[in-house]
Amino acid sequence: MTDTVIIRILDREYQVHCPPEEQDALIKSSRVLDQRMRDIRKSGQVIGLERIAVMAALNLTYDLLRAQGQAADTEILDREIKRLNDKLDSALDGLKQPEL
């Protein structure tokens, strides 16, 4: 079941259908978008609601892709660290002398 949530972006109201469990994320997302669009409009470099929306979408998409790339880099680094740890453990096990 979905509910209708009213969000405001650049002083305009939009009705969005959204499942109850996703409403908080929708509201948070709309606030981030609203702030980005306000910042772009405030800069004075972009005029017109449609152009402001496109610039905000591009900026947010860039941020998302950069964050995903950093997450992928972190996963690769974690796997490499684990591989090196395993290799060190194996080497150390080979150096242990049997107890007498």
Backbone hydrogen bonds, N-H to C=O, Kabsch-Sander energy under -0.5 kcal/mol:
donor,donor_aa,acceptor,acceptor_aa,energy
3,D,18,C,-2.8
5,V,3,D,-0.5
5,V,16,V,-3.2
7,I,5,V,-0.6
7,I,14,Y,-2.7
9,I,12,R,-2.5
12,R,9,I,-1.4
14,Y,7,I,-2.7
16,V,5,V,-3.0
16,V,14,Y,-0.6
18,C,3,D,-3.0
22,E,19,P,-2.0
23,Q,20,P,-1.1
26,L,22,E,-2.1
27,I,23,Q,-2.7
28,K,24,D,-2.5
29,S,25,A,-2.7
30,S,26,L,-2.6
31,R,27,I,-2.0
32,V,28,K,-2.2
33,L,29,S,-2.6
34,D,30,S,-2.7
35,Q,31,R,-2.3
36,R,32,V,-2.5
37,M,33,L,-2.7
38,R,34,D,-2.3
39,D,35,Q,-2.5
40,I,36,R,-2.3
41,R,37,M,-2.6
42,K,38,R,-2.8
43,S,39,D,-1.6
44,G,40,I,-0.7
44,G,41,R,-0.9
45,Q,40,I,-0.5
46,V,40,I,-0.6
52,I,48,G,-2.5
53,A,49,L,-2.6
54,V,50,E,-2.2
55,M,51,R,-2.6
56,A,52,I,-2.5
57,A,53,A,-2.5
58,L,54,V,-2.6
59,N,55,M,-2.6
60,L,56,A,-2.7
61,T,57,A,-2.5
62,Y,58,L,-2.5
63,D,59,N,-2.3
64,L,60,L,-2.4
65,L,61,T,-2.8
66,R,62,Y,-2.5
67,A,63,D,-2.3
68,Q,64,L,-2.6
69,G,65,L,-2.3
70,Q,66,R,-2.1
71,A,67,A,-2.3
72,A,68,Q,-2.4
73,D,69,G,-2.4
74,T,70,Q,-2.2
75,E,71,A,-2.2
76,I,72,A,-2.4
77,L,73,D,-2.5
78,D,74,T,-2.7
79,R,75,E,-2.2
80,E,76,I,-2.3
81,I,77,L,-2.6
82,K,78,D,-2.3
83,R,79,R,-2.5
84,L,80,E,-2.5
85,N,81,I,-2.6
86,D,82,K,-2.7
87,K,83,R,-2.1
88,L,84,L,-2.6
89,D,85,N,-2.9
90,S,86,D,-2.3
91,A,87,K,-2.3
92,L,88,L,-2.9
93,D,89,D,-2.4
94,G,90,S,-1.7
95,L,91,A,-1.0
96,K,92,L,-1.1
